[in-house]
Amino acid sequence: MNQTLAIIAIALTLVALALAAVAIRARKPWLAAASVIPVTVVIIAGLLDSGHPGPVLTVILVVALLLLGVIAGSPIVALVLKLASHQPIALGSNGGILVTTPPQTAQREVLRGGATIGYLERFALIGSVLAGQVAAVAIVVAIKGLGRFSELESAEARERFIIGTLASLVWAGACAAAAVITW
């Protein structure tokens, strides 16, 4: 990737970061869909162009991609979950989902702290890939699964957990791939 492409990619990534921040604040996850553009541009440019933009632009772009992977992941996951849900999901006061588990008739909140866990899992995945320790991703997924195991008794919770985790990991993996290609 040459210097001009790197500067364009940095600009696109910064715009996507701003849109992701607005998507989070305004609860409009569709705004984060623009985040796909800089990641795609970097991957394609990295695969087609064998040039190197220089150390400063490389570091700026890699850091911007890391931030995009971590921050834009939340609204992207929210968008995927919204598209995957056939009906609105009732959210609890702590950000989890409300589920009713038989034989109970009362609802309880599960999967609390999902956004924070998502930020951490995406950071860990991208960091692991950049450090060359791809096997660490399996540890992250295992810890998350074990930590949530007791909350996955309802079908709604299981579906949301699986879809959300996969969407988060795929997004972080795409951003990590773009960063590695740049690096």
C-alpha positions as CSV (number, residue, x, y, z in Angstrom):
1,M,0.0,0.0,0.0
2,N,1.5,3.3,-1.0
3,Q,1.4,6.6,1.0
4,T,-1.6,8.0,-0.9
5,L,-3.7,4.9,-0.3
6,A,-2.6,4.8,3.3
7,I,-3.7,8.4,3.9
8,I,-7.0,7.7,2.2
9,A,-7.4,4.6,4.4
10,I,-6.6,6.6,7.5
11,A,-9.2,9.2,6.6
12,L,-11.8,6.6,5.9
13,T,-11.1,4.9,9.1
14,L,-11.4,8.1,11.2
15,V,-14.7,8.9,9.5
16,A,-15.9,5.4,10.3
17,L,-14.8,5.8,13.9
18,A,-16.8,9.0,14.2
19,L,-19.8,7.3,12.7
20,A,-19.4,4.4,15.0
21,A,-19.3,6.7,18.0
22,V,-22.5,8.5,16.8
23,A,-24.1,5.0,16.2
24,I,-23.4,4.1,19.9
25,R,-24.6,7.4,21.3
26,A,-27.7,7.8,19.1
27,R,-28.5,4.0,19.3
28,K,-28.6,3.9,15.5
29,P,-26.4,0.8,14.7
30,W,-26.9,1.1,10.9
31,L,-24.5,4.1,11.0
32,A,-21.7,1.7,11.8
33,A,-22.2,-0.2,8.6
34,A,-19.9,2.4,7.0
35,S,-17.0,0.8,9.0
36,V,-16.9,-2.0,6.5
37,I,-15.6,0.5,3.8
38,P,-12.2,1.3,5.2
39,V,-11.5,-2.3,6.3
40,T,-12.4,-3.5,2.8
41,V,-10.3,-0.8,1.2
42,V,-7.3,-1.7,3.3
43,I,-7.6,-5.4,2.7
44,I,-8.0,-5.0,-1.1
45,A,-5.2,-2.4,-1.3
46,G,-2.9,-4.5,0.8
47,L,-3.5,-7.5,-1.3
48,L,-3.1,-5.7,-4.7
49,D,-0.3,-3.3,-3.8
50,S,3.0,-4.5,-2.5
51,G,4.3,-1.0,-1.5
52,H,4.8,0.1,2.1
53,P,3.6,3.6,3.3
54,G,6.3,4.0,5.8
55,P,6.5,3.4,9.5
56,V,4.5,6.5,10.7
57,L,1.5,6.0,8.4
58,T,1.6,2.2,9.1
59,V,1.4,2.7,12.9
60,I,-1.4,5.3,12.5
61,L,-3.4,3.1,10.3
62,V,-2.9,0.0,12.4
63,V,-3.9,1.9,15.6
64,A,-7.0,3.3,13.8
65,L,-8.0,-0.1,12.6
66,L,-7.6,-1.5,16.1
67,L,-9.8,1.2,17.5
68,L,-12.3,0.7,14.7
69,G,-12.3,-3.0,15.4
70,V,-13.0,-2.5,19.1
71,I,-15.4,0.5,19.0
72,A,-17.4,-0.2,15.8
73,G,-18.0,-3.8,16.9
74,S,-20.7,-2.9,19.3
75,P,-23.1,-1.2,16.9
76,I,-22.2,-3.7,14.2
77,V,-23.2,-6.5,16.6
78,A,-26.3,-4.6,17.6
79,L,-27.2,-4.3,13.9
80,V,-26.7,-8.0,13.2
81,L,-28.7,-8.9,16.3
82,K,-31.5,-6.6,15.2
83,L,-31.5,-8.2,11.7
84,A,-31.5,-11.7,13.2
85,S,-34.3,-11.1,15.6
86,H,-37.8,-11.7,14.5
87,Q,-39.3,-9.7,17.3
88,P,-38.0,-6.9,19.5
89,I,-36.0,-8.1,22.5
90,A,-36.9,-6.7,25.9
91,L,-33.8,-5.2,27.5
92,G,-33.3,-5.0,31.2
93,S,-32.1,-2.0,33.2
94,N,-28.5,-3.3,33.2
95,G,-28.3,-3.8,29.4
96,G,-29.0,-7.5,29.5
97,I,-32.0,-9.2,28.0
98,L,-35.2,-10.2,29.9
99,V,-36.1,-13.9,29.6
100,T,-38.7,-16.1,31.2
101,T,-37.5,-19.5,32.2
102,P,-40.1,-22.3,32.8
103,P,-41.6,-23.1,35.2
104,Q,-41.2,-19.5,36.4
105,T,-43.5,-16.7,35.2
106,A,-41.2,-13.9,36.3
107,Q,-38.6,-12.5,34.0
108,R,-34.9,-12.2,34.9
109,E,-32.1,-10.3,33.2
110,V,-29.3,-12.3,31.6
111,L,-26.2,-11.5,29.5
112,R,-25.6,-8.2,31.4
113,G,-22.4,-6.5,30.5
114,G,-22.4,-7.8,27.0
115,A,-21.1,-4.5,25.5
116,T,-18.1,-4.3,27.9
117,I,-17.3,-8.0,27.3
118,G,-17.6,-7.4,23.6
119,Y,-15.1,-4.5,23.7
120,L,-12.6,-6.7,25.6
121,E,-13.0,-9.7,23.4
122,R,-12.5,-7.7,20.2
123,F,-9.4,-6.0,21.8
124,A,-8.0,-9.4,22.9
125,L,-8.6,-10.9,19.4
126,I,-7.0,-8.1,17.5
127,G,-4.1,-7.9,20.0
128,S,-3.6,-11.6,19.8
129,V,-3.4,-11.6,16.0
130,L,-1.1,-8.6,15.9
131,A,1.2,-10.3,18.5
132,G,1.2,-13.5,16.4
133,Q,-0.6,-15.5,19.0
134,V,-3.7,-16.6,17.1
135,A,-4.3,-19.5,19.4
136,A,-5.1,-17.1,22.2
137,V,-8.4,-16.4,20.4
138,A,-9.5,-19.9,21.5
139,I,-8.8,-19.0,25.1
140,V,-10.9,-15.8,24.8
141,V,-13.8,-17.7,23.3
142,A,-13.5,-20.4,26.0
143,I,-13.5,-18.0,28.8
144,K,-16.5,-16.2,27.5
145,G,-18.4,-19.4,27.0
146,L,-17.6,-20.7,30.5
147,G,-18.4,-17.3,32.0
148,R,-21.8,-17.2,30.4
149,F,-22.7,-20.9,30.7
150,S,-25.2,-20.5,33.6
151,E,-27.1,-17.8,31.7
152,L,-27.7,-19.8,28.6
153,E,-30.7,-21.8,29.7
154,S,-33.2,-20.0,27.5
155,A,-33.3,-20.2,23.7
156,E,-33.4,-16.4,23.4
157,A,-30.2,-16.1,25.5
158,R,-28.4,-18.8,23.6
159,E,-29.3,-17.4,20.2
160,R,-28.3,-13.8,21.2
161,F,-25.0,-15.1,22.7
162,I,-24.0,-17.2,19.7
163,I,-25.0,-14.6,17.1
164,G,-23.5,-11.7,19.1
165,T,-20.2,-13.5,19.7
166,L,-19.8,-14.7,16.1
167,A,-20.6,-11.2,14.7
168,S,-18.1,-9.7,17.2
169,L,-15.4,-12.1,16.4
170,V,-15.9,-11.9,12.6
171,W,-15.7,-8.1,12.8
172,A,-12.6,-8.1,14.9
173,G,-11.0,-10.8,12.7
174,A,-11.6,-8.6,9.6
175,C,-10.1,-5.6,11.3
176,A,-7.2,-7.7,12.5
177,A,-6.6,-9.0,8.9
178,A,-6.6,-5.5,7.6
179,A,-4.1,-4.5,10.3
180,V,-1.8,-7.5,9.6
181,I,-1.9,-6.8,5.9
182,T,-0.9,-3.2,6.6
183,W,1.8,-4.1,9.1
